[in-house]
Amino acid sequence: MDRIQWDVMDGRFVPNITFGPDVIAANRKRVGIGFEAHLMVEDPDPMLPRWVEAGCQIVIVHAEACRHLHRTLSLIRNLGARAGVALNPATPLDAVVNVLDVTDLLLVMTVNPGFGGQRYLSSMETKIAEARDEIDRRGLDIELEVDGGIGAATIAGAAAAGATVFCAGSALFTGAETMAERTAALRAAATERLVMQ
């Protein structure tokens, strides 16, 4: 199922600054698919209600940015949204194994966050596979998402490692094809790899 990921950046956790919840809220009534907010921000807790009020069904925080991660994820769920947690490339899976019981989505970053158009870090496929094994071993209902450098040449590797949700940015905006055609090609490449397993 398609959805839009809003990359929210504060200029501190990552160098870039993007937008706030009012921009997302202004777009909510114009778009029929789901929204997720990827909060690349320090101390996300005070603003969590605003992202849910803006229309985000999923709110993703970074393990590296939360002082009390279990509390933050529980708060997102208490607000009526699905709780996601993201891991930067240098952060091991161990950082989140004790909060997976309050997690609806695990996002493995396949680039260092903050800038679009970066090269996919294939070394993260090991972490994706470890996450898939942990989720399956525990019988958890958690989406495993990847974000960063996802395109025609990389999506199959991420799918083979166990990812089931793929966040594409630059790949959707480059080339002669329409965005719908590029989306369909990415979906086909990921689906083909998933079916082969």
Disulfide bonds with the S-S distance in Angstrom:
none
